[in-house]
Amino acid sequence: MVYDVIVVGSGAVGGSIAYELSTRGLTVCRVGETDRVNAASKAAGAMNGCFGEVTSGLVASEYGRLKLRMDREAQDLWPAWAERLAHSSGNNQSLFTAVGTHILLNSAGMDEVDSVNYETIEQTLQEYEEPYEVVEPSALEWLNPNHLVRPLRGLFIPNEHSVNSHLLLEKLDVALLAEGGTLRFENARRVLAEGGGVSGIELSTGEVLLGKKVVVAAGVQSLELLGDFDHIVKKIPPVFSGYGVSILVKLPEHLSLPNSVIRTPNRAFACGLHCVPRGDGVLYLGATNILSELPKQQALISDVQFLLDCAVDQLNLDLHDAEIISIQVGNRPIPADGFPLIGECAMEGLWLATGTYRDGLHQSPLLATYIADCLTGVSNTCLDLSVLNPVRAPLTGLAREDTVKETVKQMFATGYEYRWDVKPYWLPLIDKALSDNYQKLISDLHPSYTPPPELVAFSYLYESMRIKLSRYYEEWS
């Protein structure tokens, strides 16, 4: 048969798009292994974080503010989305695992990053007239941190919860089948085209599936499926892997679960340290985001050690007695300019929905509605995402002159969180060395296009990243 739409990807974004399309009467086939090893969605803390994710860098550009509006719109969709999935799947187990989010500013980082981002969160809450409370961290009974990194200030955001990501993915699978959709558990090898338009996909087994439209939502692997269309891909921001480690732990009997998400502001290119209750004494711990040349398959000891040290020291010393249930690895899709790739790709019927960085799971109901509206000709009046079309010149986030300063600050913040012991007279020397190196890297890449700080820091380490950036910039020069 020829499907109306083939959706490639079994994460939250791909699963949500396939489910939404199937409820609109289209014949839909979703492709992708459902064990989802090393997928971002399965390893996610799944915080319904909108304002808790805000940073000063995010709100500094119009495209960053668009991402914030997307997060805010998505936040409102989740209650009805959860009800729809429960109805379609026949599973009434609640998706939500926490009531509200506590944001803590502690002494583990540095003023220029952590304090600034904390204050930006509060200012943005006020601008959006979002309810929140100022709280005294010492009043949170669950916290028991090392005094060296004690929390100094706190906010409670009552409307930001969390989702059980494993249960969400299970419900999406069942709900798609219940709505008449088809699941194929093989991965896709490549997208196929005929006569100037998309015609289907080839599976890893060599089997061909035919489709009138193809939506690629395969995270960090998405562009690899478009290998036959180099004339298109070279004009799309390359996608890099943001490797992250999360850990599920079973708390000791004397330590109950917190009721809310507890987190610090985003810092050092990544999510802030966060813990998320999962029920039955299980707590999710996360914090890391490290750009890598290729998606990671296994966690590094250094990253596991860092995450556990941070969680014990900054959250609760009694976590020393917790039992590790599993160590999860996820690879977040990070485009070269830091902004999502959403829209049709210069070929009739070929759509991309990836590059969502930390926001994919939270934005999945919004992206599902948006893509389904576009494919079915429904006018979407909520948001105009045309600027995120994948075939584009680099979008501008931070101003070029601020990028080096921000990259250096974030590197310093990482050092302070690692509790480095650097004598004061070394700090200006390190600052100048990093600044000079990053400035040269930016200048060598392109006279005007500038990658975000994360990519500046890591492309300094990896030549393959610099090559991909240079080739992409050259296409738009």
Secondary structure, DSSP 4 states (H G I P E B T S, - for coil): -EEEEEEE--SHHHHHHHHHHHHTT--EEEES-SS-TTBHHHH---B--SGGG--TTGGGSHHHHHHHHHHHHHHHHHHHHHHHHHHHH---S-SEEESSEEEEEETTS-IIIIIHHHHHHHHHHHHTT---EEE-GGG-TT-B--GGG-EEEEEEETT--EE-HHHHHHHHHHHHHHTT-EEE-SPEEEEEEETTEEEEEEETTS-EEEEEEEEE--GGGGGGGGTT-HHHHTTSPPEEEEEEEEEEEEPPTTSPPPSSEEEPPPBTTBPPPEEEEEETTEEEEE---EEESS--SS--HHHHHHHHHHHHHHTBGGGGGPEEEEEEEEEEEEETTSS-EEEE-SSBTEEEEE--TT-HHHHHHHHHHHHHHHHHT----S---GGG-SS-PPPP-S-HHHHHHHHHHHHHHHHHHTT----GGGHHHHHHHHHHHHHHHHHHH-SS----HHHHHHHTT-HHHHHHHHHHHHHT-
